[in-house]
Amino acid sequence: MPLFFGVSVLFIKGFSLQYLGKRFLQLMVSFYFFVIIDPVHTILQIIHPGLSAAPLLYYPAFLQIIKTVFVSSGFYLQSPLWFLPALFVTDIIFSFIFSYRFNKTILFAFGIIFCGVLYFAGRIQTIHSHIPYGVDIAVYIIPFLLLLRYIYDNKNFVLKYNPLFYLAGIVLSSLLILWLIPETVAGAGNRRLDLAQFFVPNTIMGYILICALSVCIFVFFLYLNKATIFSRIGLYTLPIFIFHTYPWFDGLQHFPPALFLFISVIGNTIIGIGLSKLLMRLSPKFRWIGMVA
């Protein structure tokens, strides 16, 4: 998740109202479409009326609309699209700070806010799901994104070293994370170490280690400078992500875990890309609801 957020900000040039509007169309239109209309659960409601997992379209209560659309935190979203509003806020704040990165007052003010978030991280982790639009994520992750942007802008320097150096960094930082960071942290529903979802310990060392791991992975993949099947699949990241959350493969769960994982991954990829191509043949406007990146 840190790299998912990081790659999105590598090509930001600076804050402007035009950029704000562009990112709103790219991220929030997709978010509103899938949260309000939720096409898969809409179909399921038609087939099985009264199904508990219903899109907002079926319960247009004013308070629920406010909570879901305007608060837009993980707690109020039945859809796991928390990252879209969080990414939108992160990109906008990042673009503003990056535009004024030589302004000492702005950097000092953000530094104070970041230190406050880090200091109260333990408390924030417990209420993370109620914080609107992932503002806590944005403040917490932006220093890492600034570092990633700096590395990318100076990639010729970091690529002078042998890629095995960064591979060793991946292994070492992973071992240190497993050794130093608790398996279960406040607010996490499982054993998850996730900078973006704020499920990390409220320590500077934990933050540094996860940033180090992400940077080493990022730099290592800079050496793979060629088009691959992964870049093709990456065009359809959102539809693939959407389909992995829906119960089309629930009937396969009696399979052995390895076989279930293989079938579900292949199924998500084929269905996500196939449906995207079909809908875009009907109308190119489907691009704006996230059928392609």
CORRAJO-V594782 format. One record per backbone hydrogen bond with DSSP energy under -0.5 kcal/mol. NH is the residue of the N-H (numbers start at 1). CO is the residue of the C=O. E is the energy in kcal/mol with one decimal. If there is no record, write none. Layout:
NH:CO:E
NH:CO:E
This chain:
5:1:-2.4
6:2:-2.6
7:3:-3.0
8:4:-0.9
9:5:-0.7
9:6:-1.1
10:7:-1.0
12:9:-1.1
15:95:-0.9
20:16:-2.3
21:17:-2.4
22:18:-2.1
23:19:-2.7
24:20:-2.0
25:21:-2.1
26:22:-2.2
27:23:-2.5
28:23:-0.6
28:24:-1.2
29:24:-1.4
31:27:-1.9
32:28:-3.0
33:29:-2.2
34:30:-2.3
35:31:-2.1
36:32:-2.6
37:32:-0.6
37:33:-1.8
38:33:-1.6
42:38:-2.2
43:39:-2.1
44:40:-2.1
45:41:-2.0
46:42:-1.7
47:43:-2.3
48:44:-3.3
51:48:-1.3
54:52:-1.5
56:35:-1.4
57:36:-2.0
58:55:-1.8
59:55:-0.5
59:56:-1.2
61:59:-1.8
65:61:-2.4
66:62:-2.3
67:63:-2.5
68:64:-2.7
69:65:-2.8
70:65:-0.8
70:66:-1.2
71:66:-1.7
72:67:-1.5
73:67:-0.5
75:129:-2.5
76:73:-1.0
77:73:-0.7
77:74:-0.5
78:76:-0.6
81:79:-1.5
84:81:-1.6
85:81:-0.7
86:82:-1.6
87:83:-2.7
88:84:-2.3
89:85:-2.4
90:86:-2.3
91:87:-2.7
92:88:-2.1
93:89:-2.6
94:90:-2.8
95:91:-2.7
96:92:-1.9
97:93:-2.6
98:94:-3.2
99:95:-1.7
100:96:-1.4
101:98:-1.0
103:100:-1.9
104:102:-0.8
107:103:-2.2
108:104:-2.6
109:105:-2.5
110:106:-2.5
111:107:-2.3
112:108:-2.1
113:109:-2.1
114:110:-3.0
115:111:-2.4
116:112:-2.1
117:113:-2.4
118:114:-2.7
119:115:-2.5
120:116:-2.2
121:118:-1.0
124:120:-2.7
125:121:-2.7
126:122:-0.9
126:123:-0.6
127:123:-0.9
127:124:-0.7
128:124:-0.6
128:125:-0.5
130:127:-2.0
131:128:-1.4
133:71:-1.9
134:131:-1.3
135:132:-1.7
138:134:-2.0
139:135:-2.3
140:136:-2.2
141:137:-2.4
142:138:-1.7
143:139:-0.5
145:141:-1.9
146:142:-2.7
147:143:-1.9
148:144:-2.4
149:145:-2.6
150:146:-2.1
151:147:-2.4
152:148:-2.5
153:149:-2.4
154:150:-1.1
155:152:-1.4
157:154:-1.4
158:154:-1.2
159:155:-2.2
160:157:-1.3
161:158:-1.0
165:162:-2.0
166:162:-0.6
167:163:-2.0
168:164:-2.4
169:165:-1.4
170:166:-2.1
171:167:-2.0
172:168:-2.9
173:169:-2.6
174:170:-1.9
175:171:-2.3
176:172:-2.4
177:173:-2.2
178:174:-2.3
179:175:-1.8
180:176:-3.1
181:177:-2.5
188:185:-2.0
192:190:-1.9
194:192:-0.6
194:199:-1.2
198:195:-1.2
199:194:-1.4
200:198:-1.7
203:201:-2.1
207:203:-1.7
208:204:-2.7
209:205:-2.5
210:206:-2.0
211:207:-2.2
212:208:-2.7
213:209:-2.5
214:210:-2.2
215:211:-2.7
216:212:-2.4
217:213:-2.1
218:214:-2.4
219:215:-2.9
220:216:-2.3
221:217:-2.0
222:218:-0.8
222:219:-0.7
223:219:-0.6
223:220:-1.1
224:221:-0.9
225:223:-1.7
226:224:-1.7
231:228:-0.6
232:228:-1.2
233:229:-2.6
234:230:-2.2
235:231:-0.7
235:232:-1.1
236:233:-1.9
237:234:-1.3
240:236:-2.1
241:237:-2.6
242:238:-3.0
243:239:-2.3
244:240:-1.5
245:241:-0.6
245:242:-1.3
246:243:-0.8
249:246:-0.6
250:247:-1.4
252:249:-2.1
253:250:-1.7
255:252:-2.3
260:256:-2.8
261:257:-2.6
262:258:-2.1
263:259:-2.7
264:260:-2.6
265:261:-2.3
266:262:-2.3
267:263:-2.9
268:264:-2.8
269:265:-2.1
270:266:-2.7
271:267:-2.8
272:268:-2.4
273:269:-2.4
274:270:-2.7
275:271:-2.8
276:272:-1.8
277:273:-2.5
278:274:-2.2
279:275:-2.6
280:276:-2.3
281:277:-1.4
282:278:-1.1
283:279:-2.1
286:283:-1.6
287:284:-1.9
288:285:-1.7
289:286:-1.4
290:287:-1.5
291:286:-1.5
293:235:-3.3
